[in-house]
Structures are given as C-alpha cells and as structure tokens.
Amino acid sequence: MAAAPVWSVDPRTGKQREEVAVEATAAEVDQTVRAAHAVRDTLAGRTVRAALLRAAADLLDEAGPHVIEAADAETALGPGRLTGELARTTAQFRAFADVVEEGSFLDVRIDHPDAAAIPPRPDLRRYKVPLGVVAVYAASNFPLAFSVPGGDTASALAAGCPVVVKAHPDHPATSELCASVLRRAAEQVGLPADVISVVHGFEAGVALVKHPLIAAAGFTGSVRGGRALFDAAAARPTPIPFHGELGSLNPVVVTEAAAAERGEQIGAGLGGSMTMGVGQFCTKPGFVLAPAGAAGDTLVKSLTAAVSDSEAGVLLDHRMRDNFLAGVRDRAALPGVDAPVTPGAGGEHTVSAGFLTVSAALLAADGEHDLLLEECFGPVTVVARYESADEIAAVLGRLPGNLTATLHVSSAEAAGEGEAAALIAELTPLAGRVLVNGWPTGVAVAPAQQHGGPYPATTSTSTSVGGTAIERWLRPVAYQTTPDALLPPELREANPLGVPRRINGLPE
C-alpha cells in the first residue's frame, strides 16, 4: 500500500496547497526513534546543549520571513501574530540555554556522612539526569511556540533528551521547514541531526507513544486525543510520564463592586481577550461569572459592543469550524440561554464571534446545562449572571480543572476589603495560574510561570512554559558512598563545573 500523502491546506479556502510529506509507517517511526536513541549521549554536555539552543534561535530568526509566510498560509493567523509568536519561540530557546548554563535545574544535593545521626547517614549525592527520547505532539493553534520548535522541544533538548515530534496536520509545511532549521542548528554545533526529528500521521502518533525507547511525552491538544494517548502511555509494559495539556475553560469572576466601578472597561477587555486569535488560545476566557443587576448590565453592554465590532475570522481548519458551529448551536439551544451577539458562520470559510448569557442559578441547580461548563474552541464565551456569593460558590464547585482562573475586583477590594481574598481561595484549587484584574490570554515565558492545572487542563502538575518546564524530562539519581573519582563532575567535592549545590541542606 502506498504511503498516505500529507497535504498542506489553506484554511482560507479549504483547498490543498502542496504535498509536503507522507505519513510515517510503524517501521519508519521505529527507525526514527532508534536513530534518536542512538545519539542521546551526544547531548550529555551542558555546553553543547546551550550552543544548540542558541543556534536554533539564531537560525529560526534568520529564516523568519519564510517561516512566517509558511505558517500564515497554513493557519491564517496573520503575519503580525506569527511575528510575535516567532519572537516568543526563539526567546524560549535562548531562555533554556541560560537555564542549562546556570545549572540549578540539576538540583544538586550533597549530604556528607554523619555517624552520629539517627540512623547514621552515609555519604549521599543526588542530582537529575535526562530520561531519554521524548515524543512531542504539536499543537494546532501555535504552529511555532507549541509545535516543532516549541517549548516542549526546547525544554527537552535543554534537559539532554533527543526529540521526535509528531507534526500537527494543520501546518505540515511549517513543521518540515522548522525541523530542517533545527536539524541544521544541531549540525552547526557538531551534533548529529537526529537529536531532533519529525514524523507525520495519526497512526505514527500512536506508534510513537507506544515505542519502547520513548521515555516521556508532551502533548498539547484536545481532551479526547490527549486522553487516548495518556491512556496508551500508562498501558505500556513500561509506563512513561505523559505531560498533556488537554482543555481549559479559564473561568473569570467579576465582583459586583468591580462591575460597578469599571464594568465598561471589563466588558471591553473581555471582548478583546475572548476574540484574540479568533478565540483559539488555550487561555481564552470561556466562562464568566458576572453580577445580575445594573452593574452587570453595563459590563454586558460593553461586551456586546466589543464583540459586535470584531471581524469574522478563519479558524485553523474546516473541521474546527464545523465543531465550533455545532458547539455554539447546541449551547444556544439550551433552555434559559440567550445570545446578545449570536456566534456562528461569518461566511463560507469564516466564523463570527459572539457570546451567550444564562442565569448562574440554572448552572448551580442541575446538570441540564453542563455543556456550558465545557470548552468550546473558537470566539465564544458564556456569561453567567449571579445573584449572590452562594451562587458563585455553587457554580465554581462544578467547574473542572483549568489552566487559568481570573478575578476582577474593585480598588477597595484590591486593598483587602470585602471577600476578594476568599474568592481567590475558591479559585486557587481550580487552576494553575490565578490572575487578578487582568486577562489570561498571553503566557509570559518566565521562571515563575505555571502553564498547567488540574485535570483536564493538564495530566500532570508540571508547567509547559518557563524554566521549570525542563523538570518534566529529568529524573533524580542518588549516589551513595561513591568514590570521588567515580562521581559525575557535578557531584564531586571540588565542584569543577561550578554548578549551584546544597551541601548538608544549605546553599554551597
């Protein structure tokens, strides 16, 4: 049987652009993984890893015009958005190069022997080592920052793990182009190109997570697809860590005092956030608890104006467009649901933004409206109007895990008055990142970032953004009573590599 072709498709027209690859067979996946496994030791040195990450960033910047052109042709995200995403992508590579060189990620801990301790303590020296070959499943909505050259790839290479990426079918040409740049970066710093590879095809993705030489996996996508791969990773004879980002509603709570103080501003901000990128951000605010009454009416009026002024846009592919139209239709048909701005088809290939409103009491009372508490990918949000703090608590108690949760408070509440602190305490169990008086779209690449949350937002407690994302691809090893000459350099008494360490519980 001939290998199935992989086509690049223009989402603005639905027409095929070019055949860019063929779907990988099980044998080809096996060959690719084994090639990556065979070169894993070439990534052992932190110096060469940092060089690789910086070379990748530089070459991606050089290829920027071609990368942006290819990505726009396949995603319709626009040159402006993609220029910013490329800058974010190369910044991630450089940030991880700094992490690798600094060395704290190794978490070196040395406990000298103490015969007087109870029980007696031997000489113990602990640090972290790379897991092995990492499988990365690229996202649809970020063809660069969460795809072939994305944060999963950058953090895995930083940890010393070769990477095999399962490319997303929405941007195969971009994936091939970026893969060629990364492989060229590897060769430029003296590494084999096989430290980074790409495969295409659904069956290839399944074979990849099941391959015995794959040591861990990172995924960004749907709940359905991510859960299937997560289950496959757990069902292996040797289960592996699966760090999946699956879906998020990203709830927002607006206090009555905040709505009274700046309802118009909050409504406009919400409109901008939920329509950003045609509503295709994983951090889109998809559910809002706003007060009933005049203050909440001002917010809704402002949101209506903001969403009505937004232009129709193209989703990443026509399957997503079909799912969006079906999703908003089913939600709008529920009893008690209104559509101040009806989301739907903007044209043959586009969608128009909108939002739905419902009484919070209906959501708190029964399960008939549970669909409103599930993510709908695209430019739509649900505004639930509450009458009391009890209704807020009841609805929050029914929400699944999320990447983010946002609270909008008044100036007085921000200074400690009222129940703002109690609301933050209610939101904290729901999300990995809690915001106050901001919007969740936009995830800074920073050491303190947490991009991950309770299931189904993610399948682990780790972050996929920021310096600590490297921890997903490492495991600790302790050496006991090991002669100094036989220890890894990072654990030797003289610390020849100068890595940060803790000695007997204290910083060195």
C-alpha positions in Angstrom: 0.0 0.0 0.0 1.3 3.4 -0.9 2.1 5.8 1.9 -0.7 8.4 2.5 0.3 11.8 1.4 0.4 14.8 3.8 -1.1 17.9 2.3 -0.7 21.5 3.3 -4.2 23.1 3.2 -5.2 26.7 3.0 -7.8 27.3 5.7 -8.9 30.5 4.0 -10.2 28.4 1.1 -10.1 24.8 2.2 -8.0 23.9 -0.8 -4.9 21.8 -0.8 -1.7 23.8 -1.3 1.0 21.2 -1.8 2.0 17.7 -0.7 4.8 18.2 1.8 5.4 14.7 3.2 3.9 11.2 3.6 2.6 9.6 6.8 5.2 7.6 8.6 4.7 3.8 8.8 5.3 1.9 12.0 8.6 0.8 10.7 9.6 4.4 9.9 8.6 5.5 13.4 10.7 2.7 14.8 13.7 3.8 12.7 13.3 7.4 13.7 13.1 6.7 17.4 16.0 4.3 17.3 18.1 6.9 15.5 17.3 9.4 18.2 18.1 7.0 21.0 21.4 6.1 19.4 22.6 9.8 19.6 21.3 10.6 23.1 24.8 10.6 24.6 25.9 13.4 22.3 23.6 15.7 24.4 25.4 14.9 27.6 27.4 18.1 27.8 25.6 21.2 29.0 27.9 23.5 26.9 26.9 21.9 23.6 23.2 21.9 24.6 23.3 25.6 25.3 25.1 26.1 22.0 22.4 24.1 20.2 19.6 26.1 21.7 21.2 29.4 20.8 22.0 28.2 17.3 18.4 27.1 16.8 17.1 30.5 17.9 19.5 32.3 15.6 18.7 30.2 12.6 15.0 30.5 13.2 15.3 34.2 13.3 17.3 34.1 10.0 14.6 32.0 8.4 11.8 34.2 9.9 10.3 35.6 6.7 10.0 32.1 5.2 8.7 30.5 8.4 6.1 33.2 8.9 5.0 33.0 5.3 4.6 29.2 5.5 2.7 29.4 8.8 0.3 32.1 7.7 -0.5 30.1 4.5 -1.4 27.1 6.6 -3.1 28.7 9.7 -4.5 32.1 8.6 -3.2 33.5 11.9 -1.7 36.6 10.1 1.9 37.9 9.8 1.5 40.2 12.9 0.5 37.4 15.2 3.1 35.0 13.8 5.9 37.5 14.0 5.2 37.8 17.7 5.0 34.0 18.1 8.3 33.5 16.3 9.9 36.0 18.7 8.5 34.1 21.6 9.7 30.8 20.2 13.3 32.0 19.8 13.2 33.7 23.2 12.3 30.3 24.7 15.3 28.6 23.2 17.6 31.3 24.5 16.0 31.2 27.9 16.6 27.5 28.2 20.2 28.0 27.1 20.6 30.2 30.1 18.9 27.6 32.3 21.2 24.9 31.1 24.3 27.0 31.7 23.3 28.2 35.2 22.8 24.6 36.3 20.2 24.9 39.1 17.8 22.6 37.3 20.1 19.7 38.2 19.0 20.2 41.8 22.4 19.0 43.2 22.2 18.0 46.9 25.1 16.6 48.8 24.9 15.2 52.3 28.2 14.3 53.9 28.4 11.2 56.2 27.4 11.6 59.8 27.9 8.6 62.0 26.2 10.4 64.9 22.9 10.9 63.1 20.0 8.6 63.9 20.0 6.5 61.9 23.7 7.0 60.8 23.9 8.9 57.5 26.2 7.7 54.7 27.7 10.0 52.0 24.8 10.8 49.6 25.0 12.8 46.4 21.9 13.5 44.3 21.2 15.2 41.0 19.0 14.8 38.0 19.6 13.0 34.7 17.7 13.1 31.3 15.0 10.5 30.8 15.8 9.7 27.2 14.0 10.2 23.9 11.0 12.5 24.3 7.9 12.4 22.0 6.3 15.8 21.4 2.8 16.2 20.0 2.5 19.6 18.3 -0.4 21.9 18.9 -2.7 23.2 16.2 -3.2 26.8 17.4 0.5 27.7 17.9 2.4 26.5 14.8 5.7 27.7 16.3 5.6 28.2 20.1 3.9 24.9 20.8 4.9 22.9 17.8 8.1 21.6 16.3 10.3 24.4 17.7 8.1 24.9 20.7 8.6 24.9 24.4 8.4 21.1 24.8 11.1 20.6 22.2 13.3 23.4 23.6 13.0 22.1 27.2 13.6 18.5 26.3 16.7 19.4 24.4 17.8 21.5 27.3 17.4 18.5 29.6 19.6 16.4 27.3 16.8 14.5 25.7 16.6 13.9 21.9 13.1 14.7 20.5 10.8 13.1 18.0 7.9 15.5 17.1 4.6 14.2 15.7 3.7 17.2 13.5 0.2 18.6 13.5 -1.7 18.1 10.3 -2.8 21.7 10.2 0.7 23.0 9.5 2.9 20.2 8.0 4.9 22.5 5.7 5.7 24.8 8.6 6.7 21.8 10.6 9.0 20.5 7.9 10.6 23.9 7.5 11.2 24.3 11.2 12.5 20.8 11.6 15.1 21.4 8.8 16.2 24.6 10.7 16.6 22.7 14.0 18.5 19.8 12.4 20.8 22.3 10.7 21.4 24.0 14.1 22.4 20.7 15.5 24.9 20.0 12.8 26.2 23.6 13.1 27.3 22.9 16.7 28.7 19.5 16.0 25.7 17.3 17.0 24.0 14.7 14.8 20.8 15.9 13.1 18.9 13.0 14.6 18.7 14.8 18.0 15.5 16.3 16.5 13.2 14.5 14.1 9.6 14.9 12.8 7.0 12.3 11.8 3.6 12.7 10.3 0.3 10.9 10.6 -2.3 9.7 13.1 -1.0 6.2 13.2 2.5 7.4 13.6 1.5 9.3 16.7 0.0 6.2 18.2 3.1 4.2 17.4 5.3 6.9 18.8 3.8 6.9 22.3 3.9 3.1 22.4 7.6 2.7 21.3 9.7 1.1 24.0 12.5 3.6 23.5 10.3 6.6 24.1 10.9 7.7 27.7 8.3 10.5 28.0 5.8 12.5 26.0 4.5 16.1 25.8 1.1 16.9 24.2 -1.0 20.0 23.5 -4.4 19.4 22.0 -7.9 18.1 22.7 -9.2 16.2 25.7 -10.2 13.3 23.5 -6.9 12.9 21.7 -4.8 13.7 24.7 -6.6 11.3 27.0 -6.3 8.5 24.4 -2.5 9.0 24.2 -2.3 9.4 28.0 -4.0 6.0 28.5 -1.7 4.4 25.9 1.3 5.8 27.7 0.0 4.3 31.0 -0.9 1.0 29.4 2.6 0.3 28.1 4.5 -2.6 29.7 6.8 0.2 31.0 4.5 3.2 31.6 6.0 6.6 30.8 5.3 10.2 32.0 2.8 11.9 29.8 2.6 15.7 30.2 -0.6 16.6 28.3 -2.4 19.9 28.0 -5.9 18.9 27.1 -8.5 21.7 27.5 -9.5 24.6 29.7 -12.5 26.8 30.3 -10.5 29.6 32.1 -13.2 31.0 34.3 -13.5 34.6 35.2 -15.3 36.0 38.3 -16.2 39.7 38.3 -17.3 41.0 41.7 -20.3 43.4 41.9 -18.0 46.2 43.2 -15.7 45.7 40.2 -18.5 45.8 37.7 -19.9 49.0 39.4 -16.5 50.6 39.3 -15.4 49.7 35.8 -17.9 47.5 34.1 -17.5 49.1 30.7 -13.7 48.6 30.8 -14.1 45.0 31.9 -16.6 44.2 29.2 -14.3 45.7 26.5 -11.3 43.8 27.9 -13.2 40.5 27.9 -14.3 41.1 24.3 -10.7 41.6 23.2 -9.4 38.6 25.2 -12.1 36.1 24.0 -11.8 37.0 20.4 -8.0 37.2 20.3 -6.7 34.8 17.6 -10.3 34.1 16.6 -10.8 32.6 20.1 -8.2 29.9 19.5 -6.0 30.5 22.5 -5.8 27.7 25.1 -6.2 30.5 27.7 -9.3 32.1 26.2 -11.7 33.2 28.9 -14.6 30.8 28.1 -16.8 31.3 31.1 -17.6 34.4 33.1 -19.5 34.9 36.3 -20.8 38.5 36.3 -23.4 40.1 38.6 -27.0 40.4 37.8 -28.4 44.0 38.0 -27.3 47.3 36.6 -23.6 46.9 37.1 -23.5 43.6 35.3 -25.8 45.1 32.6 -23.1 47.7 31.9 -20.5 45.0 31.5 -22.7 43.0 29.1 -23.5 46.1 27.1 -19.8 46.9 26.7 -19.0 43.3 25.8 -21.8 43.4 23.2 -20.2 46.4 21.6 -16.7 45.0 21.6 -17.8 41.6 20.1 -20.1 43.2 17.6 -17.1 45.3 16.3 -14.9 42.2 15.8 -14.4 40.9 12.3 -15.2 37.4 11.1 -12.2 35.2 11.1 -10.8 32.0 9.8 -10.3 29.0 12.1 -7.3 26.7 11.8 -9.2 24.2 9.7 -12.7 23.5 8.5 -13.2 20.6 10.9 -12.7 23.1 13.8 -15.1 25.4 12.1 -17.7 22.7 11.9 -17.2 21.8 15.6 -17.4 25.4 16.6 -20.7 25.9 14.7 -22.2 22.7 16.2 -20.9 23.7 19.7 -22.5 27.1 19.8 -25.7 25.8 18.2 -26.1 23.2 20.9 -25.3 25.6 23.7 -27.6 28.3 22.4 -30.5 25.8 22.2 -30.4 25.1 26.0 -33.4 26.5 27.9 -32.7 29.8 29.5 -29.8 30.7 27.3 -29.7 33.9 25.4 -27.3 35.2 22.7 -26.9 39.0 22.9 -24.4 38.5 20.0 -25.0 35.3 18.1 -21.8 33.4 17.3 -21.8 31.4 14.1 -20.8 31.4 10.4 -19.4 34.6 9.1 -19.1 33.3 5.6 -18.3 30.1 3.7 -14.9 29.8 5.4 -15.1 32.1 8.4 -16.8 32.4 11.8 -18.2 35.4 13.7 -17.7 35.9 17.4 -20.5 36.0 19.9 -21.4 35.2 23.5 -24.2 33.6 25.4 -25.8 34.5 28.7 -27.5 32.4 31.3 -28.6 32.6 34.9 -26.0 31.2 37.3 -28.9 29.7 39.3 -29.6 27.4 36.4 -26.0 26.2 36.3 -25.9 25.6 40.0 -29.3 23.8 40.2 -28.9 20.8 37.8 -26.8 19.1 35.1 -29.0 20.1 32.2 -26.6 23.0 31.4 -23.3 21.1 31.9 -22.4 21.8 28.2 -21.9 25.4 29.1 -19.2 24.3 31.5 -17.1 22.7 28.7 -14.6 24.4 26.5 -15.9 25.5 23.0 -12.9 26.2 20.8 -13.4 29.4 18.9 -14.6 33.0 19.5 -17.4 32.4 22.1 -17.8 32.8 25.8 -20.6 32.2 28.3 -21.6 34.9 30.8 -23.4 33.5 33.8 -25.3 36.2 35.8 -25.2 35.6 39.6 -27.4 37.0 42.3 -25.3 36.0 45.4 -22.0 34.8 46.7 -23.6 31.4 47.3 -24.4 31.1 43.5 -20.7 31.9 42.7 -19.5 29.2 45.1 -22.1 26.7 43.8 -21.0 27.2 40.1 -17.3 27.2 40.9 -17.8 24.0 42.7 -19.0 22.4 39.5 -16.1 23.5 37.3 -13.4 21.2 36.0 -9.6 21.9 36.3 -8.3 24.8 34.3 -5.1 26.5 33.1 -6.1 29.8 34.5 -8.7 31.5 36.7 -9.3 35.2 36.8 -10.8 37.6 39.4 -11.8 41.2 38.7 -12.1 43.3 41.9 -12.6 46.9 42.8 -9.9 49.2 44.1 -11.2 48.8 47.6 -11.3 45.0 47.3 -7.7 45.1 45.9 -6.7 46.8 49.1 -8.1 44.0 51.2 -11.7 45.0 51.7 -14.6 42.6 51.1 -14.4 39.0 50.0 -11.7 39.1 47.4 -9.3 37.0 49.4 -12.0 34.4 49.9 -12.7 34.3 46.2 -9.0 33.8 45.4 -9.0 30.9 47.8 -12.0 29.4 45.9 -10.3 29.9 42.5 -6.9 28.5 43.5 -7.9 24.8 43.5 -9.3 25.2 40.0 -6.3 26.5 38.1 -2.5 26.6 37.8 -2.4 30.4 37.3 -4.7 32.8 39.1 -4.9 36.4 37.8 -6.4 39.5 39.4 -7.6 42.4 37.2 -6.1 41.0 34.0 -6.8 38.7 31.2 -5.4 35.2 30.8 -4.6 35.3 27.0 -0.9 35.8 27.0 1.5 33.5 28.8 4.8 35.1 29.8 7.9 33.0 29.4 9.4 33.5 32.9 10.9 31.4 35.7 7.8 31.8 37.9 5.3 30.8 35.2 2.9 27.9 35.6 1.2 26.8 32.5 -0.7 23.8 33.6 -3.5 23.0 36.0 -5.8 20.3 37.5 -7.2 17.7 35.0 -8.4 18.1 32.3 -6.3 21.2 31.9 -3.2 19.0 32.2 -2.4 15.4 33.0 0.5 16.3 35.4 1.3 19.0 37.9 4.2 20.4 35.7 4.3 23.5 33.6 5.0 23.6 29.9 6.1 27.2 29.9 9.0 28.8 31.8 12.3 27.5 33.0 10.9 24.8 35.3 9.4 23.0 32.2 12.7 21.3 31.9 11.9 19.3 35.1 9.5 17.1 33.1 12.3 15.4 31.2 14.6 14.6 34.2 14.7 12.1 37.0 16.7 12.1 40.2 19.6 9.7 41.0 21.4 9.5 44.3 25.0 8.1 44.6 25.9 6.6 48.0 29.4 6.1 49.3 30.8 6.6 45.8 34.5 7.4 45.4 35.0 11.0 44.2 36.8 9.9 41.0 33.8 7.8 40.0 31.2 10.5 40.5 29.7 12.7 37.8 31.6 16.1 37.8 28.6 17.9 39.2 28.7 15.8 42.3 32.5 15.8 43.0 33.6 17.5 46.1 35.6 20.2 44.3 32.6 21.1 42.0 34.7 21.5 38.9 31.8 22.7 36.8 30.7 25.3 39.3 27.0 24.3 39.5 24.8 25.6 42.3 24.5 23.0 45.1 23.1 22.4 48.5 25.6 20.9 51.0 24.1 19.3 54.1 20.9 21.2 53.5 22.5 24.6 52.9 23.5 26.5 49.8 27.2 26.0 49.0 
